[in-house]
Amino acid sequence: MDSRPENAPEHCPGTDSVDAGKVDACQGCPNQKICASAQPKAPDPAIEEIRQKMSHVKHIILVLSGKGGVGKSTLTAQLAHGLAQNENHQVGVLDIDICGPSIPRVMGLEGEQVHQSGSGWSPVYVEDNLGVMSIGFLLGSPDDAVIWRGPKKNGRVNYHNT
């Protein structure tokens, strides 16, 4: 069985190797510290919960780019509105842009707030079949910065998905 993590570089020696986390191929790998410490990271317990909650979702469209200002939010809003024109479709937008969540502004939802219940957060609805969840709803002001890194950022993204 291959002991290389799923997101490992091409020449990864594998987690079972004495060279794990120590050779040139390991430079820049997100698993380098874990491999070098010889302590395997336990799977994130939120993964299974997210998988279960997302099991009824038929289609997922990911809009992403490594560059800002290219129209990701505009495309997302237009695509969501277009899909929601079919009343038989339930459409959801999950905006996890922590660098500048603009979906609330683009979709005309500034000032709206999500509500928390026993089953999690309820999205803001634009139409009966178009719900939106955005980190932007959690900020006090649209000008507030979100400064989250590492575990805090990952935890928030996981929370939005659960």
N, C-alpha and C positions, 0 to 999 in steps of 0.2 A: 504494500500500500504506500502511495506517495505521501510523504510527511511534509510537503510544501503547502503553506497556507494558500487559500484561494487567490488572494491578491498579491502573491509574491512575485518578485522579478524573475525573468527568464532563467537566470543561472543560479537560482536559490539553491543552497546545499541541502535544504530541508531541516525541519525542526529537530530531527533525531541525530543530525550530524554534530560532531565535536566543533565544527566550524560555524555552526548556526549563529547568525548575528555578528560574525567576526570577519568575514571575507569581504572583498571589494564589491561583490554582487549584492551584498546586503545594504550598501550605502543608499540612503533615501527610502528604504523600505519601511512602511508603517509598522511592521512587526519586528523591526531590528532589536529594540530594547527587550521585548518579550523573549525573543529567540536567544539573545545573548545571556539573559538571566536564567535560562533553562526552566522557566516557570511558564507553562502554557496558560494562555488566557482562557478563562471559562467563557462559554458562549453567552452572549447578552440575553438575559431572561426575557427582555421585551420582544425579542424577535418572534418567539412563538405566539405571544399575545397579539402582536401586529398581524402575523400570518392568519390567525383565526378571525380577527375582526375584518380583515381585508378579503376573506374567502368568498364573500358574496359579490365582490367587485368584479365585473366581467372584463372591463377594459381599462387600462391605465395609459395615459399619454403623458410623457415627461417632456417638459419644455425646459431646456437647459443650455447654457453657453458659458464658456470660460471668460467672457468679456461682458462688461456692463454697457448699458445704453444701446443694445441692439434690438430691443422690442419684445423681449420675452414676456413681460407683463401684458403688453398690448395684444400680442398674439394669443396668450392664454385667455384673456378676457373675451376676445372675439370668438375664439374657438368654443369656449364654454357657452356663450350666448347662442352661437350657431347650433351646437348640439342640443341645447335646452329648448330649441324651437319645436322639437318633437316632444310632445307632452308625455309620451311613453318612456322617455329617458329620464333617469335621475342623474344629475350632473353635479359633481363636486370639484371645487378648486381648493387645493392645499398650497398655500404660499409660505414656503419656508425660507424665503430670501431674508437672511438676517442682516445683510449689508444695506438694504434699502427696500423694505417691503412696500411696494407701491400698488399692489392689487386692490386694497381698500379704496384708494383714490381713483384708480382706473375704472373700477366697477361702481363708482358712486356710493361707496359705503363708509366714507369718512365719518368718524364720530360714533359709529356703531360699536357695540360690544358683544363679545361672546358670553354665553352663560354656562356656568358649571353646574352639573347635576351629578347624581350618584353614578351615572354611566359614563361620565366624562364631560367634555365640552360640547356644547351645541353650536353648530355653525350659524353664521348670519345668512339669511336667505334673501337673494335678489328676486327670485321668482319661486313659485311653489316647488319647482323641480331643479333649482339651481342654488346650492349652498356653497358658502365660502368660509374657509378658515385661514386666518393669516396671523403671523406674528405681529403685524401692524395693529391688530385689534388690541393687543396687550400693552401697547405703548401709551404713555400719557399724552404725547403729542407726536404728530407726524414728523417733527424735526428731531425727536429723540433718537440717539444712536443706540444700537444694540451691540454690546461688546461682550460676546460670548465666544469662548474657544474651548477646544478639547472636550472633556467630559460634560461640561455644562451645556455646550452647544449640542452635542450628541443626545444628551438627555432631553433637551427641549424638542428636538426633531422627533425623537421616539415618542414623546408625550403627545405631540400633535397627531402621530399616527395611531395612537391607542385610544 
